[in-house]
């Protein structure tokens, strides 16, 4: 089902300008209603991982 709904996923190059690594991910849907954008932040991920 996912293959039918998603046209492409774009993963941008990581950005380290703020002192920690962030990476933008875009999900383009086939029905052209929206583009979902998420930012993966390594600093937030490391904190969650250490607490677990």
CHARMM internal coordinates of N, CA and C (Angstrom, degrees):
IC EDIT
DIST 1 N 1 CA 1.4582
DIST 1 CA 1 C 1.5281
ANGL 1 N 1 CA 1 C 110.26
DIST 1 C 2 N 1.3245
ANGL 1 CA 1 C 2 N 117.81
DIHE 1 N 1 CA 1 C 2 N -39.08
DIST 2 N 2 CA 1.4697
ANGL 1 C 2 N 2 CA 121.13
DIHE 1 CA 1 C 2 N 2 CA -179.08
DIST 2 CA 2 C 1.5252
ANGL 2 N 2 CA 2 C 111.33
DIHE 1 C 2 N 2 CA 2 C -59.64
DIST 2 C 3 N 1.3188
ANGL 2 CA 2 C 3 N 117.68
DIHE 2 N 2 CA 2 C 3 N -39.24
DIST 3 N 3 CA 1.4612
ANGL 2 C 3 N 3 CA 121.73
DIHE 2 CA 2 C 3 N 3 CA -179.54
DIST 3 CA 3 C 1.5251
ANGL 3 N 3 CA 3 C 111.49
DIHE 2 C 3 N 3 CA 3 C -64.33
DIST 3 C 4 N 1.3047
ANGL 3 CA 3 C 4 N 117.38
DIHE 3 N 3 CA 3 C 4 N -28.69
DIST 4 N 4 CA 1.4583
ANGL 3 C 4 N 4 CA 121.04
DIHE 3 CA 3 C 4 N 4 CA 179.35
DIST 4 CA 4 C 1.5211
ANGL 4 N 4 CA 4 C 112.26
DIHE 3 C 4 N 4 CA 4 C -78.77
DIST 4 C 5 N 1.3210
ANGL 4 CA 4 C 5 N 118.51
DIHE 4 N 4 CA 4 C 5 N -26.49
DIST 5 N 5 CA 1.4631
ANGL 4 C 5 N 5 CA 122.22
DIHE 4 CA 4 C 5 N 5 CA -176.68
DIST 5 CA 5 C 1.5268
ANGL 5 N 5 CA 5 C 113.71
DIHE 4 C 5 N 5 CA 5 C -92.63
DIST 5 C 6 N 1.3321
ANGL 5 CA 5 C 6 N 118.29
DIHE 5 N 5 CA 5 C 6 N -31.65
DIST 6 N 6 CA 1.4595
ANGL 5 C 6 N 6 CA 121.92
DIHE 5 CA 5 C 6 N 6 CA -173.56
DIST 6 CA 6 C 1.5280
ANGL 6 N 6 CA 6 C 110.27
DIHE 5 C 6 N 6 CA 6 C -103.10
DIST 6 C 7 N 1.3299
ANGL 6 CA 6 C 7 N 115.55
DIHE 6 N 6 CA 6 C 7 N 126.48
DIST 7 N 7 CA 1.4656
ANGL 6 C 7 N 7 CA 120.55
DIHE 6 CA 6 C 7 N 7 CA 178.30
DIST 7 CA 7 C 1.5232
ANGL 7 N 7 CA 7 C 110.63
DIHE 6 C 7 N 7 CA 7 C -81.48
DIST 7 C 8 N 1.3563
ANGL 7 CA 7 C 8 N 116.66
DIHE 7 N 7 CA 7 C 8 N -48.81
DIST 8 N 8 CA 1.4606
ANGL 7 C 8 N 8 CA 120.15
DIHE 7 CA 7 C 8 N 8 CA 179.52
DIST 8 CA 8 C 1.5186
ANGL 8 N 8 CA 8 C 110.64
DIHE 7 C 8 N 8 CA 8 C -158.91
DIST 8 C 9 N 1.3207
ANGL 8 CA 8 C 9 N 115.47
DIHE 8 N 8 CA 8 C 9 N 158.14
DIST 9 N 9 CA 1.4583
ANGL 8 C 9 N 9 CA 123.33
DIHE 8 CA 8 C 9 N 9 CA 174.79
DIST 9 CA 9 C 1.5180
ANGL 9 N 9 CA 9 C 106.93
DIHE 8 C 9 N 9 CA 9 C -122.37
DIST 9 C 10 N 1.3419
ANGL 9 CA 9 C 10 N 116.36
DIHE 9 N 9 CA 9 C 10 N 126.52
DIST 10 N 10 CA 1.4620
ANGL 9 C 10 N 10 CA 122.13
DIHE 9 CA 9 C 10 N 10 CA -178.54
DIST 10 CA 10 C 1.5232
ANGL 10 N 10 CA 10 C 108.18
DIHE 9 C 10 N 10 CA 10 C -111.66
DIST 10 C 11 N 1.3306
ANGL 10 CA 10 C 11 N 115.97
DIHE 10 N 10 CA 10 C 11 N 122.52
DIST 11 N 11 CA 1.4608
ANGL 10 C 11 N 11 CA 121.28
DIHE 10 CA 10 C 11 N 11 CA 177.48
DIST 11 CA 11 C 1.5292
ANGL 11 N 11 CA 11 C 106.74
DIHE 10 C 11 N 11 CA 11 C -110.39
DIST 11 C 12 N 1.3283
ANGL 11 CA 11 C 12 N 116.09
DIHE 11 N 11 CA 11 C 12 N 116.12
DIST 12 N 12 CA 1.4598
ANGL 11 C 12 N 12 CA 121.62
DIHE 11 CA 11 C 12 N 12 CA -177.51
DIST 12 CA 12 C 1.5306
ANGL 12 N 12 CA 12 C 110.82
DIHE 11 C 12 N 12 CA 12 C -81.67
DIST 12 C 13 N 1.3124
ANGL 12 CA 12 C 13 N 115.49
DIHE 12 N 12 CA 12 C 13 N 162.91
DIST 13 N 13 CA 1.4643
ANGL 12 C 13 N 13 CA 121.24
DIHE 12 CA 12 C 13 N 13 CA 178.16
DIST 13 CA 13 C 1.5278
ANGL 13 N 13 CA 13 C 109.60
DIHE 12 C 13 N 13 CA 13 C -64.56
DIST 13 C 14 N 1.3345
ANGL 13 CA 13 C 14 N 117.91
DIHE 13 N 13 CA 13 C 14 N 147.31
DIST 14 N 14 CA 1.4600
ANGL 13 C 14 N 14 CA 120.21
DIHE 13 CA 13 C 14 N 14 CA 179.55
DIST 14 CA 14 C 1.5248
ANGL 14 N 14 CA 14 C 111.92
DIHE 13 C 14 N 14 CA 14 C -66.76
DIST 14 C 15 N 1.3313
ANGL 14 CA 14 C 15 N 115.60
DIHE 14 N 14 CA 14 C 15 N 149.12
DIST 15 N 15 CA 1.4653
ANGL 14 C 15 N 15 CA 122.54
DIHE 14 CA 14 C 15 N 15 CA 178.63
DIST 15 CA 15 C 1.5267
ANGL 15 N 15 CA 15 C 107.93
DIHE 14 C 15 N 15 CA 15 C -115.08
DIST 15 C 16 N 1.3073
ANGL 15 CA 15 C 16 N 117.22
DIHE 15 N 15 CA 15 C 16 N 124.30
DIST 16 N 16 CA 1.4612
ANGL 15 C 16 N 16 CA 121.92
DIHE 15 CA 15 C 16 N 16 CA -179.12
DIST 16 CA 16 C 1.5244
ANGL 16 N 16 CA 16 C 111.88
DIHE 15 C 16 N 16 CA 16 C -116.72
DIST 16 C 17 N 1.3400
ANGL 16 CA 16 C 17 N 118.25
DIHE 16 N 16 CA 16 C 17 N 16.64
DIST 17 N 17 CA 1.4582
ANGL 16 C 17 N 17 CA 121.92
DIHE 16 CA 16 C 17 N 17 CA -175.01
DIST 17 CA 17 C 1.5303
ANGL 17 N 17 CA 17 C 113.09
DIHE 16 C 17 N 17 CA 17 C -68.29
DIST 17 C 18 N 1.3169
ANGL 17 CA 17 C 18 N 118.62
DIHE 17 N 17 CA 17 C 18 N -25.77
DIST 18 N 18 CA 1.4665
ANGL 17 C 18 N 18 CA 121.30
DIHE 17 CA 17 C 18 N 18 CA -177.48
DIST 18 CA 18 C 1.5317
ANGL 18 N 18 CA 18 C 112.47
DIHE 17 C 18 N 18 CA 18 C -90.41
DIST 18 C 19 N 1.3014
ANGL 18 CA 18 C 19 N 118.51
DIHE 18 N 18 CA 18 C 19 N 4.22
DIST 19 N 19 CA 1.4582
ANGL 18 C 19 N 19 CA 121.28
DIHE 18 CA 18 C 19 N 19 CA 179.75
DIST 19 CA 19 C 1.5109
ANGL 19 N 19 CA 19 C 113.70
DIHE 18 C 19 N 19 CA 19 C 100.62
DIST 19 C 20 N 1.3181
ANGL 19 CA 19 C 20 N 117.99
DIHE 19 N 19 CA 19 C 20 N -18.25
DIST 20 N 20 CA 1.4604
ANGL 19 C 20 N 20 CA 121.55
DIHE 19 CA 19 C 20 N 20 CA 173.81
DIST 20 CA 20 C 1.5194
ANGL 20 N 20 CA 20 C 108.73
DIHE 19 C 20 N 20 CA 20 C -134.85
DIST 20 C 21 N 1.2844
ANGL 20 CA 20 C 21 N 116.86
DIHE 20 N 20 CA 20 C 21 N 163.44
DIST 21 N 21 CA 1.4685
ANGL 20 C 21 N 21 CA 122.57
DIHE 20 CA 20 C 21 N 21 CA -170.96
DIST 21 CA 21 C 1.5245
ANGL 21 N 21 CA 21 C 110.98
DIHE 20 C 21 N 21 CA 21 C -86.70
DIST 21 C 22 N 1.3370
ANGL 21 CA 21 C 22 N 115.59
DIHE 21 N 21 CA 21 C 22 N 126.55
DIST 22 N 22 CA 1.4555
ANGL 21 C 22 N 22 CA 121.86
DIHE 21 CA 21 C 22 N 22 CA 171.35
DIST 22 CA 22 C 1.5225
ANGL 22 N 22 CA 22 C 108.02
DIHE 21 C 22 N 22 CA 22 C -124.97
DIST 22 C 23 N 1.3300
ANGL 22 CA 22 C 23 N 115.88
DIHE 22 N 22 CA 22 C 23 N 151.53
DIST 23 N 23 CA 1.4609
ANGL 22 C 23 N 23 CA 119.96
DIHE 22 CA 22 C 23 N 23 CA -178.85
DIST 23 CA 23 C 1.5238
ANGL 23 N 23 CA 23 C 108.58
DIHE 22 C 23 N 23 CA 23 C -144.86
DIST 23 C 24 N 1.3331
ANGL 23 CA 23 C 24 N 115.86
DIHE 23 N 23 CA 23 C 24 N 130.78
DIST 24 N 24 CA 1.4583
ANGL 23 C 24 N 24 CA 121.46
DIHE 23 CA 23 C 24 N 24 CA -178.02
DIST 24 CA 24 C 1.5211
ANGL 24 N 24 CA 24 C 109.87
DIHE 23 C 24 N 24 CA 24 C -94.14
DIST 24 C 25 N 1.3338
ANGL 24 CA 24 C 25 N 115.16
DIHE 24 N 24 CA 24 C 25 N 138.78
DIST 25 N 25 CA 1.4644
ANGL 24 C 25 N 25 CA 122.40
DIHE 24 CA 24 C 25 N 25 CA 179.74
DIST 25 CA 25 C 1.5269
ANGL 25 N 25 CA 25 C 107.75
DIHE 24 C 25 N 25 CA 25 C -128.37
DIST 25 C 26 N 1.3370
ANGL 25 CA 25 C 26 N 117.32
DIHE 25 N 25 CA 25 C 26 N 128.60
DIST 26 N 26 CA 1.4626
ANGL 25 C 26 N 26 CA 122.27
DIHE 25 CA 25 C 26 N 26 CA 178.75
DIST 26 CA 26 C 1.5277
ANGL 26 N 26 CA 26 C 109.14
DIHE 25 C 26 N 26 CA 26 C -115.12
DIST 26 C 27 N 1.3230
ANGL 26 CA 26 C 27 N 115.79
DIHE 26 N 26 CA 26 C 27 N 137.17
DIST 27 N 27 CA 1.4684
ANGL 26 C 27 N 27 CA 121.45
DIHE 26 CA 26 C 27 N 27 CA 175.12
DIST 27 CA 27 C 1.5212
ANGL 27 N 27 CA 27 C 107.13
DIHE 26 C 27 N 27 CA 27 C -116.90
DIST 27 C 28 N 1.3270
ANGL 27 CA 27 C 28 N 117.03
DIHE 27 N 27 CA 27 C 28 N 117.26
DIST 28 N 28 CA 1.4608
ANGL 27 C 28 N 28 CA 123.18
DIHE 27 CA 27 C 28 N 28 CA 179.26
DIST 28 CA 28 C 1.5245
ANGL 28 N 28 CA 28 C 108.42
DIHE 27 C 28 N 28 CA 28 C -100.96
DIST 28 C 29 N 1.3365
ANGL 28 CA 28 C 29 N 115.05
DIHE 28 N 28 CA 28 C 29 N 122.09
DIST 29 N 29 CA 1.4551
ANGL 28 C 29 N 29 CA 120.80
DIHE 28 CA 28 C 29 N 29 CA -179.72
DIST 29 CA 29 C 1.5246
ANGL 29 N 29 CA 29 C 111.16
DIHE 28 C 29 N 29 CA 29 C -88.86
DIST 29 C 30 N 1.3059
ANGL 29 CA 29 C 30 N 117.59
DIHE 29 N 29 CA 29 C 30 N 153.05
DIST 30 N 30 CA 1.4651
ANGL 29 C 30 N 30 CA 122.74
DIHE 29 CA 29 C 30 N 30 CA -178.19
DIST 30 CA 30 C 1.5286
ANGL 30 N 30 CA 30 C 112.75
DIHE 29 C 30 N 30 CA 30 C -67.74
DIST 30 C 31 N 1.3112
ANGL 30 CA 30 C 31 N 118.37
DIHE 30 N 30 CA 30 C 31 N -30.77
DIST 31 N 31 CA 1.4651
ANGL 30 C 31 N 31 CA 120.39
DIHE 30 CA 30 C 31 N 31 CA -174.22
DIST 31 CA 31 C 1.5209
ANGL 31 N 31 CA 31 C 113.24
DIHE 30 C 31 N 31 CA 31 C -86.34
DIST 31 C 32 N 1.3313
ANGL 31 CA 31 C 32 N 119.54
DIHE 31 N 31 CA 31 C 32 N 8.75
DIST 32 N 32 CA 1.4706
ANGL 31 C 32 N 32 CA 125.93
DIHE 31 CA 31 C 32 N 32 CA 172.11
DIST 32 CA 32 C 1.5264
ANGL 32 N 32 CA 32 C 114.85
DIHE 31 C 32 N 32 CA 32 C 52.30
DIST 32 C 33 N 1.2902
ANGL 32 CA 32 C 33 N 118.08
DIHE 32 N 32 CA 32 C 33 N 31.73
DIST 33 N 33 CA 1.4612
ANGL 32 C 33 N 33 CA 120.68
DIHE 32 CA 32 C 33 N 33 CA 176.92
DIST 33 CA 33 C 1.5203
ANGL 33 N 33 CA 33 C 110.45
DIHE 32 C 33 N 33 CA 33 C -90.17
DIST 33 C 34 N 1.3238
ANGL 33 CA 33 C 34 N 116.63
DIHE 33 N 33 CA 33 C 34 N -36.80
DIST 34 N 34 CA 1.4622
ANGL 33 C 34 N 34 CA 119.45
DIHE 33 CA 33 C 34 N 34 CA -176.49
DIST 34 CA 34 C 1.5206
ANGL 34 N 34 CA 34 C 110.44
DIHE 33 C 34 N 34 CA 34 C -154.84
DIST 34 C 35 N 1.3312
ANGL 34 CA 34 C 35 N 113.99
DIHE 34 N 34 CA 34 C 35 N 160.88
DIST 35 N 35 CA 1.4630
ANGL 34 C 35 N 35 CA 122.21
DIHE 34 CA 34 C 35 N 35 CA 171.27
DIST 35 CA 35 C 1.5193
ANGL 35 N 35 CA 35 C 105.91
DIHE 34 C 35 N 35 CA 35 C -123.21
DIST 35 C 36 N 1.3045
ANGL 35 CA 35 C 36 N 117.07
DIHE 35 N 35 CA 35 C 36 N 120.75
DIST 36 N 36 CA 1.4592
ANGL 35 C 36 N 36 CA 121.10
DIHE 35 CA 35 C 36 N 36 CA 179.11
DIST 36 CA 36 C 1.5233
ANGL 36 N 36 CA 36 C 108.89
DIHE 35 C 36 N 36 CA 36 C -88.13
DIST 36 C 37 N 1.3305
ANGL 36 CA 36 C 37 N 116.62
DIHE 36 N 36 CA 36 C 37 N 132.46
DIST 37 N 37 CA 1.4563
ANGL 36 C 37 N 37 CA 121.82
DIHE 36 CA 36 C 37 N 37 CA 178.94
DIST 37 CA 37 C 1.5177
ANGL 37 N 37 CA 37 C 108.97
DIHE 36 C 37 N 37 CA 37 C -124.21
DIST 37 C 38 N 1.3120
ANGL 37 CA 37 C 38 N 116.09
DIHE 37 N 37 CA 37 C 38 N 131.69
DIST 38 N 38 CA 1.4600
ANGL 37 C 38 N 38 CA 121.59
DIHE 37 CA 37 C 38 N 38 CA 177.73
DIST 38 CA 38 C 1.5231
ANGL 38 N 38 CA 38 C 108.61
DIHE 37 C 38 N 38 CA 38 C -129.06
DIST 38 C 39 N 1.3288
ANGL 38 CA 38 C 39 N 116.53
DIHE 38 N 38 CA 38 C 39 N 150.05
DIST 39 N 39 CA 1.4601
ANGL 38 C 39 N 39 CA 121.50
DIHE 38 CA 38 C 39 N 39 CA 176.35
DIST 39 CA 39 C 1.5153
ANGL 39 N 39 CA 39 C 107.75
DIHE 38 C 39 N 39 CA 39 C -118.32
DIST 39 C 40 N 1.3159
ANGL 39 CA 39 C 40 N 115.63
DIHE 39 N 39 CA 39 C 40 N 119.76
DIST 40 N 40 CA 1.4574
ANGL 39 C 40 N 40 CA 121.00
DIHE 39 CA 39 C 40 N 40 CA 176.69
DIST 40 CA 40 C 1.5204
ANGL 40 N 40 CA 40 C 108.12
DIHE 39 C 40 N 40 CA 40 C -90.26
DIST 40 C 41 N 1.3216
ANGL 40 CA 40 C 41 N 116.93
DIHE 40 N 40 CA 40 C 41 N 122.39
DIST 41 N 41 CA 1.4597
ANGL 40 C 41 N 41 CA 122.53
DIHE 40 CA 40 C 41 N 41 CA -177.15
DIST 41 CA 41 C 1.5149
ANGL 41 N 41 CA 41 C 108.53
DIHE 40 C 41 N 41 CA 41 C -113.27
DIST 41 C 42 N 1.3273
ANGL 41 CA 41 C 42 N 117.63
DIHE 41 N 41 CA 41 C 42 N 116.69
DIST 42 N 42 CA 1.4598
ANGL 41 C 42 N 42 CA 121.35
DIHE 41 CA 41 C 42 N 42 CA -176.08
DIST 42 CA 42 C 1.5196
ANGL 42 N 42 CA 42 C 111.97
DIHE 41 C 42 N 42 CA 42 C -64.74
DIST 42 C 43 N 1.3248
ANGL 42 CA 42 C 43 N 117.84
DIHE 42 N 42 CA 42 C 43 N -30.30
DIST 43 N 43 CA 1.4654
ANGL 42 C 43 N 43 CA 120.73
DIHE 42 CA 42 C 43 N 43 CA -179.17
DIST 43 CA 43 C 1.5361
ANGL 43 N 43 CA 43 C 110.22
DIHE 42 C 43 N 43 CA 43 C -65.81
DIST 43 C 44 N 1.3294
ANGL 43 CA 43 C 44 N 117.85
DIHE 43 N 43 CA 43 C 44 N -43.38
DIST 44 N 44 CA 1.4640
ANGL 43 C 44 N 44 CA 121.65
DIHE 43 CA 43 C 44 N 44 CA 178.37
DIST 44 CA 44 C 1.5272
ANGL 44 N 44 CA 44 C 110.55
DIHE 43 C 44 N 44 CA 44 C -68.41
DIST 44 C 45 N 1.3059
ANGL 44 CA 44 C 45 N 117.35
DIHE 44 N 44 CA 44 C 45 N -38.18
DIST 45 N 45 CA 1.4552
ANGL 44 C 45 N 45 CA 121.53
DIHE 44 CA 44 C 45 N 45 CA 179.71
DIST 45 CA 45 C 1.5245
ANGL 45 N 45 CA 45 C 111.14
DIHE 44 C 45 N 45 CA 45 C -64.52
DIST 45 C 46 N 1.3218
ANGL 45 CA 45 C 46 N 117.36
DIHE 45 N 45 CA 45 C 46 N -43.94
DIST 46 N 46 CA 1.4633
ANGL 45 C 46 N 46 CA 121.16
DIHE 45 CA 45 C 46 N 46 CA 179.99
DIST 46 CA 46 C 1.5159
ANGL 46 N 46 CA 46 C 111.45
DIHE 45 C 46 N 46 CA 46 C -61.99
DIST 46 C 47 N 1.3258
ANGL 46 CA 46 C 47 N 119.14
DIHE 46 N 46 CA 46 C 47 N -40.42
DIST 47 N 47 CA 1.4561
ANGL 46 C 47 N 47 CA 122.48
DIHE 46 CA 46 C 47 N 47 CA 179.72
DIST 47 CA 47 C 1.5302
ANGL 47 N 47 CA 47 C 110.54
DIHE 46 C 47 N 47 CA 47 C -63.39
DIST 47 C 48 N 1.3331
ANGL 47 CA 47 C 48 N 116.92
DIHE 47 N 47 CA 47 C 48 N -44.70
DIST 48 N 48 CA 1.4612
ANGL 47 C 48 N 48 CA 120.64
DIHE 47 CA 47 C 48 N 48 CA 179.70
DIST 48 CA 48 C 1.5237
ANGL 48 N 48 CA 48 C 110.85
DIHE 47 C 48 N 48 CA 48 C -65.60
DIST 48 C 49 N 1.2892
ANGL 48 CA 48 C 49 N 116.64
DIHE 48 N 48 CA 48 C 49 N -39.75
DIST 49 N 49 CA 1.4583
ANGL 48 C 49 N 49 CA 120.56
DIHE 48 CA 48 C 49 N 49 CA -177.06
DIST 49 CA 49 C 1.5239
ANGL 49 N 49 CA 49 C 111.71
DIHE 48 C 49 N 49 CA 49 C -67.61
DIST 49 C 50 N 1.3352
ANGL 49 CA 49 C 50 N 117.28
DIHE 49 N 49 CA 49 C 50 N -40.27
DIST 50 N 50 CA 1.4639
ANGL 49 C 50 N 50 CA 121.20
DIHE 49 CA 49 C 50 N 50 CA -179.33
DIST 50 CA 50 C 1.5284
ANGL 50 N 50 CA 50 C 111.47
DIHE 49 C 50 N 50 CA 50 C -68.81
DIST 50 C 51 N 1.3448
ANGL 50 CA 50 C 51 N 116.33
DIHE 50 N 50 CA 50 C 51 N -32.33
DIST 51 N 51 CA 1.4609
ANGL 50 C 51 N 51 CA 120.01
DIHE 50 CA 50 C 51 N 51 CA -178.68
DIST 51 CA 51 C 1.5139
ANGL 51 N 51 CA 51 C 111.91
DIHE 50 C 51 N 51 CA 51 C -73.56
DIST 51 C 52 N 1.2978
ANGL 51 CA 51 C 52 N 117.72
DIHE 51 N 51 CA 51 C 52 N -24.08
DIST 52 N 52 CA 1.4720
ANGL 51 C 52 N 52 CA 121.34
DIHE 51 CA 51 C 52 N 52 CA -175.56
DIST 52 CA 52 C 1.4967
ANGL 52 N 52 CA 52 C 112.76
DIHE 51 C 52 N 52 CA 52 C -75.89
END
COOR INIT
IC SEED 1 N 1 CA 1 C
IC BUILD
